[in-house]
Amino acid sequence: MLDIRWMRENRPALAEAMAKLHDAEAPWERALDLDEERRALIKQGESLREERNAGSKRIGNLFREKKADEANALKQRMGEIGSEIAQIDDQLRQVESSFHDAMMRIPNPPEEDVPVAPDEEGNVVVSQWGDLPGFDFEPQAHWDLGPQLDIIDFERGVATAGSRFYFLKGAGARLQRVLSNWFLDVHIQEHGFTELYPPMMVRGHAMEGTGNLPKFGENLYRDAEEDYWLIPTAEVSVTNLHRDEILEPGALPLYYVASTPCFRREKVSAGKDARGIKRVHQFQKVEMVKFVEPATGREELETLTRAAEVLLERLELPYRRVAIATGDLSFVAAIKYDLEVWAAGCQEWLEVSSCSLFRDFQARRANIRYRPREGARPEYVYTLNGSGLALPRVIIALLENNQRADGTIRLPEALASYLGGDLEIG
């Protein structure tokens, strides 16, 4: 959520930001109009309350002065004022509800150095690491490798839960568990993150706090009867950890990491990414979340992104860092980098991490503040999050890039201690 005072004072800058985002539906003008109406109603109500308070005192004096007619007339006027105040309060509630809804649907303005383009075609590759693997045979995609190695079962996944579901079996399930544990250990031991085991279901206000609601409700799974929402990422639970709190001086920065299943209603065109495990309704992901002081936001974004890149380098997976253009930014991100790994069987780059700086956008929605020093006025924190990393696409890249002519897979040495030295699948 944006600062309404900033919006009032920077209308041209706000209009320019929305134009960069190519979001014609963002109701920022409606929010400003409703804000004016809201403030006018508040002022009108306060004026009537002042008149009522003064009149109530005056009535007593008039009766004491034996001016009953004048007192009764004023008493009648006080009753009329009460009705007017009730009417204004009712109108104000409606306006404030509409104002809040409009504010919750305005995206975060981009940072100045975000590439300006209408869609993903404007994304910019800013760096690339590693050489693409070469083969003296035709490499297979994971949807062929998985069943042949008996580590992915697509047919029984679909029979059990429907399209875009699958079973990981044996070495496949073990690989996902090992990767998740290794990711967590690196982040905790080397990057200073604290591990959390967060709720996988949250209330609607938690989804609002991270910007998933109200705009993206159709992409989420929900138990409507009890207002429980299945998390699309651990970011939702972890960011709300400090909801409605004022963090004391010296508490920041705070780094958290969690490994959870993620649930998303993947609404894509028929046939698009339908094969394999690239785009599914349930997947495992290790998520990093940071709470930091505003002055360190960009520096923290760089260290967050590097924490994810280190994992890919140790797994010997070729990857590239992509600066996301304004028209392809998420609703909440002010700037975002995607990390994409090369998958030799699919012959495409697959996103395995998105690292974003939200400034105080989420903190305003979730009311997360801190005191810069003792006795100082509370300020909103900056939040960041990044995948570190998302599965199963890392599994796709490991299987496809490390396959051998006989159909077996040789996993990288970085996982040796977690696999008991057993680095071969086959």
C-alpha positions in Angstrom: 0.0 0.0 0.0 1.2 3.5 -0.8 1.5 6.5 1.5 -1.6 8.6 0.7 0.3 11.8 1.7 2.9 11.0 -0.9 0.2 10.3 -3.5 -1.4 13.7 -2.8 1.9 15.6 -3.1 3.3 13.7 -6.0 0.4 13.2 -8.4 2.5 13.6 -11.6 5.1 11.1 -10.4 2.4 8.7 -9.5 0.8 9.0 -12.9 4.2 8.4 -14.5 4.9 5.4 -12.4 1.5 3.8 -13.3 2.2 4.5 -17.0 5.6 2.7 -16.7 3.8 -0.3 -15.2 1.3 -0.3 -18.1 -1.5 -0.8 -15.5 -4.5 1.0 -16.9 -6.7 -0.5 -14.3 -4.9 0.8 -11.2 -7.5 3.0 -9.4 -5.0 5.6 -8.2 -7.2 8.5 -9.4 -10.3 7.1 -7.8 -8.3 6.6 -4.5 -7.3 10.3 -4.5 -10.9 11.4 -5.3 -12.2 9.2 -2.4 -9.5 10.6 -0.2 -10.8 14.2 -0.8 -14.4 13.1 -0.2 -13.3 11.2 3.0 -11.5 14.2 4.4 -14.4 16.5 3.6 -16.8 14.3 5.5 -14.4 14.0 8.5 -14.2 17.8 8.6 -17.9 18.2 8.3 -18.5 15.7 11.1 -16.0 17.3 13.4 -17.7 20.7 12.8 -21.1 19.3 13.7 -19.7 17.7 16.8 -18.2 20.9 17.9 -21.6 22.7 17.4 -23.3 19.9 19.3 -20.9 20.1 22.2 -21.2 23.9 22.5 -25.0 23.7 22.1 -25.3 21.1 24.9 -23.5 23.4 27.3 -25.6 26.3 26.2 -28.9 24.5 26.8 -28.2 24.1 30.5 -27.3 27.7 30.8 -30.5 28.8 29.0 -32.7 26.7 31.4 -30.9 28.3 34.4 -31.6 31.7 32.9 -35.3 30.8 32.6 -35.1 31.0 28.8 -37.1 27.8 28.2 -38.3 28.6 24.7 -34.8 29.3 23.4 -33.5 26.2 25.3 -36.1 24.0 23.7 -35.4 25.4 20.2 -31.7 24.7 20.7 -32.5 21.2 22.1 -34.4 20.5 18.9 -31.5 21.7 16.9 -29.2 19.3 18.8 -31.4 16.4 17.8 -31.2 17.4 14.2 -27.4 17.6 14.5 -27.3 14.1 15.9 -29.2 12.8 12.9 -26.9 14.7 10.5 -23.8 13.3 12.3 -25.3 9.7 12.1 -25.9 10.2 8.3 -22.4 11.6 7.8 -20.8 8.7 9.8 -22.7 6.2 7.7 -21.6 7.9 4.5 -18.0 8.0 5.8 -18.0 4.3 6.5 -19.0 3.6 2.9 -16.4 6.0 1.5 -13.6 4.7 3.7 -14.4 1.1 2.6 -14.2 2.1 -1.1 -11.1 4.1 -0.4 -9.4 1.2 1.3 -10.3 -1.2 -1.5 -8.9 1.3 -4.1 -5.7 1.7 -2.2 -5.2 -2.1 -1.9 -5.4 -2.4 -5.7 -2.7 0.2 -6.6 0.6 -1.5 -7.5 4.0 -0.5 -6.1 5.8 2.1 -8.3 9.0 0.8 -9.8 12.5 1.9 -8.9 14.1 4.4 -11.3 16.5 1.8 -12.9 13.9 -0.8 -13.7 13.8 -1.4 -17.5 10.7 0.2 -18.9 8.8 -2.1 -21.3 5.2 -3.2 -21.6 5.8 -7.0 -21.0 8.3 -9.7 -20.5 9.9 -9.1 -23.9 11.6 -6.1 -22.2 13.3 -8.1 -19.5 17.1 -7.7 -19.6 19.7 -10.4 -19.0 22.2 -8.6 -16.8 24.6 -11.5 -16.2 25.1 -15.2 -17.0 27.2 -17.9 -15.2 28.4 -21.3 -16.4 28.6 -23.1 -19.8 25.7 -24.8 -21.3 26.1 -28.6 -21.2 27.0 -30.4 -24.4 26.1 -34.0 -25.3 27.2 -36.6 -27.9 23.6 -37.9 -27.8 20.1 -36.3 -27.9 19.3 -35.3 -24.3 15.9 -36.2 -23.0 13.4 -34.1 -21.2 12.6 -34.8 -17.6 9.1 -36.1 -18.5 10.8 -39.0 -20.3 13.7 -39.4 -17.8 11.6 -39.4 -14.7 9.3 -42.4 -15.6 12.3 -44.3 -17.2 14.2 -44.0 -13.9 11.0 -44.7 -11.9 11.4 -41.4 -9.9 8.5 -39.4 -11.2 5.0 -40.9 -11.7 2.8 -38.7 -13.8 -0.1 -41.1 -14.5 -0.8 -41.9 -10.8 -0.5 -38.2 -9.9 -3.2 -37.3 -12.4 -5.3 -40.3 -11.4 -5.1 -39.2 -7.7 -5.4 -35.4 -7.9 -5.9 -34.3 -11.5 -3.8 -32.5 -14.1 -0.6 -30.8 -13.0 -0.1 -33.2 -10.1 2.5 -36.0 -9.8 4.3 -38.4 -7.5 8.0 -38.2 -6.7 9.3 -41.7 -5.9 12.4 -43.2 -4.4 15.5 -41.2 -5.5 13.3 -38.4 -6.9 11.6 -37.8 -3.5 14.9 -38.2 -1.7 16.5 -35.6 -4.1 13.9 -33.0 -3.3 14.2 -33.6 0.4 18.0 -33.4 0.3 18.0 -30.2 -1.8 15.5 -28.5 0.5 17.6 -29.4 3.6 20.9 -28.3 1.9 19.3 -25.0 0.8 18.2 -24.4 4.4 21.6 -25.3 5.9 23.5 -23.0 3.5 21.2 -20.0 4.2 21.3 -20.6 8.0 25.0 -21.4 8.4 26.5 -19.0 5.8 24.0 -16.2 5.3 22.6 -15.7 8.8 19.0 -16.7 8.3 16.8 -18.0 11.0 14.7 -21.0 10.1 10.9 -21.0 10.6 8.2 -23.6 10.2 5.3 -21.3 9.3 1.5 -22.0 8.9 0.6 -23.3 5.5 -2.9 -21.8 5.9 -3.5 -18.2 6.7 -6.4 -15.8 7.2 -7.4 -13.3 4.5 -5.7 -10.4 6.2 -2.4 -12.1 5.9 -2.9 -12.4 2.2 -3.7 -8.7 2.1 -0.6 -7.9 4.0 1.7 -9.4 1.2 -0.4 -8.1 -1.7 -2.0 -11.4 -2.8 -5.4 -10.0 -2.0 -7.6 -8.5 -3.2 -6.1 -8.5 -6.7 -5.1 -12.2 -7.1 -7.8 -14.0 -5.2 -8.7 -16.1 -8.2 -5.2 -17.7 -8.3 -5.4 -18.9 -4.7 -6.9 -21.9 -3.0 -9.4 -21.1 -0.2 -11.5 -22.7 2.5 -14.3 -20.2 2.3 -16.2 -21.6 5.3 -13.5 -20.7 7.7 -11.6 -18.0 5.7 -8.4 -20.1 5.4 -6.2 -19.6 2.4 -3.5 -22.0 1.3 -0.2 -20.1 1.0 1.1 -19.6 -2.6 4.6 -19.1 -1.0 6.0 -19.0 2.5 6.5 -15.3 2.0 2.9 -14.8 3.1 3.2 -16.5 6.5 6.7 -15.2 7.2 6.1 -11.6 6.3 3.1 -11.6 8.6 5.2 -12.9 11.5 5.7 -9.3 12.7 2.3 -7.9 11.7 1.1 -5.0 13.9 4.5 -4.9 15.7 6.9 -2.1 16.4 10.4 -3.5 16.3 12.8 -2.1 18.9 16.0 -0.2 18.0 18.8 -2.6 16.9 16.4 -5.4 16.0 17.0 -5.0 12.2 17.9 -6.6 10.0 15.9 -9.7 10.4 16.5 -12.7 8.1 14.1 -15.7 7.9 14.0 -18.8 5.8 11.4 -21.5 5.5 10.8 -24.6 3.4 7.1 -25.2 2.6 4.8 -26.6 0.0 3.2 -23.8 -2.2 -0.3 -24.0 -3.6 -1.3 -22.0 -6.7 -4.1 -22.2 -9.2 -2.1 -22.2 -12.4 -4.4 -20.6 -15.0 -2.5 -21.1 -18.3 -3.5 -21.7 -21.9 -4.3 -25.2 -22.9 -1.1 -27.0 -23.7 1.2 -24.4 -22.3 3.8 -26.0 -20.1 1.4 -28.9 -19.7 4.1 -31.6 -19.8 6.3 -32.4 -16.9 6.6 -30.6 -13.6 7.4 -27.1 -14.7 4.1 -25.5 -13.9 2.1 -27.3 -11.2 -0.5 -26.6 -8.5 1.6 -27.8 -5.6 5.4 -27.6 -5.3 8.1 -27.3 -2.6 10.1 -24.1 -2.2 12.7 -22.6 0.2 11.8 -18.9 0.7 14.0 -16.1 2.1 12.4 -13.1 3.7 14.1 -10.0 5.0 13.0 -7.1 7.2 15.5 -4.2 6.9 16.0 -0.5 7.4 15.0 1.6 4.3 18.6 2.9 3.7 19.9 -0.6 3.2 17.1 -1.9 0.8 19.1 -2.1 -2.4 22.2 -3.5 -0.7 20.1 -6.2 0.9 18.5 -7.1 -2.5 21.9 -7.8 -3.9 23.0 -10.0 -1.0 19.6 -11.8 -1.1 20.0 -12.5 -4.8 23.6 -13.7 -4.3 22.5 -16.1 -1.6 20.3 -17.8 -4.3 23.0 -17.6 -7.0 25.6 -19.3 -4.8 23.4 -22.4 -4.6 23.1 -22.7 -8.4 26.9 -22.3 -8.8 27.6 -25.1 -6.3 25.1 -27.3 -8.1 27.0 -26.4 -11.3 23.8 -25.3 -13.0 24.2 -22.6 -15.7 22.0 -19.7 -14.9 21.3 -16.1 -15.8 20.1 -13.1 -13.8 17.3 -11.2 -15.5 16.2 -7.7 -14.6 12.4 -7.7 -14.8 10.8 -4.9 -16.9 8.1 -2.6 -15.5 5.3 -4.3 -17.5 6.3 -7.7 -16.1 6.9 -6.7 -12.5 4.8 -8.3 -9.8 2.1 -6.2 -8.1 4.1 -5.7 -5.0 7.7 -5.5 -6.3 9.6 -2.2 -6.8 12.4 -4.1 -8.5 12.9 -7.8 -9.2 15.6 -10.1 -10.4 14.7 -13.6 -11.7 17.3 -16.3 -11.8 16.8 -18.8 -14.6 18.6 -22.1 -15.0 19.2 -23.9 -18.3 17.4 -27.2 -18.8 19.1 -29.2 -21.6 16.2 -31.5 -22.3 13.5 -28.9 -22.4 15.9 -26.6 -24.2 14.8 -23.6 -22.2 15.6 -21.3 -19.4 13.5 -22.0 -16.3 12.9 -19.5 -13.5 14.0 -21.0 -10.1 14.1 -17.8 -8.1 12.6 -14.3 -8.0 14.3 -11.8 -5.7 12.3 -8.6 -4.9 12.5 -5.4 -3.0 9.1 -4.1 -1.9 10.2 -1.0 0.0 7.5 -0.2 2.6 4.7 -1.4 0.4 4.0 -4.6 2.3 4.9 -3.1 5.7 2.1 -0.5 5.3 -0.4 -3.2 4.5 0.7 -5.4 7.5 1.5 -2.5 9.8 5.1 -3.5 10.5 7.3 -0.7 11.9 10.5 -0.2 13.8 12.1 2.5 15.9 15.4 3.8 14.4 16.6 4.8 17.9 15.4 5.0 21.4 12.4 7.4 21.7 12.2 7.9 17.9 8.9 7.9 16.1 8.1 4.5 14.5 8.8 4.1 10.8 7.8 1.4 8.3 10.4 -1.3 7.6 11.4 -2.4 4.1 10.7 -6.0 3.2 12.3 -8.3 0.7 11.9 -11.9 -0.4 13.5 -14.4 -2.7 13.3 -18.0 -3.6 16.3 -19.9 -2.4 15.4 -22.0 -4.3 12.2 -23.2 -5.9 11.6 -26.9 -6.6 10.9 -28.8 -8.8 12.6 -26.8 -11.5 16.0 -27.3 -9.9 15.3 -31.0 -10.1 14.4 -30.6 -13.8 17.8 -28.9 -14.5 19.7 -31.4 -12.5 18.2 -34.4 -14.3 18.4 -33.0 -17.8 21.8 -31.4 -17.5 23.5 -34.3 -15.8 22.0 -37.2 -17.8 24.3 -39.7 -19.5 23.8 -41.7 -22.7 22.7 -44.8 -20.7 19.9 -42.8 -19.1 21.5 -42.6 -15.7 22.1 -39.3 -13.8 25.2 -38.1 -12.1 24.5 -35.5 -9.4 27.0 -32.7 -8.4 29.6 -33.2 -5.7 28.0 -30.5 -3.5 25.3 -33.0 -2.5 27.7 -35.8 -1.7 27.5 -35.5 2.1 23.7 -35.3 2.0 23.4 -38.3 -0.2 25.9 -40.5 1.7 28.2 -40.3 -1.4 25.6 -41.9 -3.6 25.5 -39.4 -6.4 24.1 -41.7 -9.2 20.5 -42.1 -10.1 19.8 -45.1 -12.4 
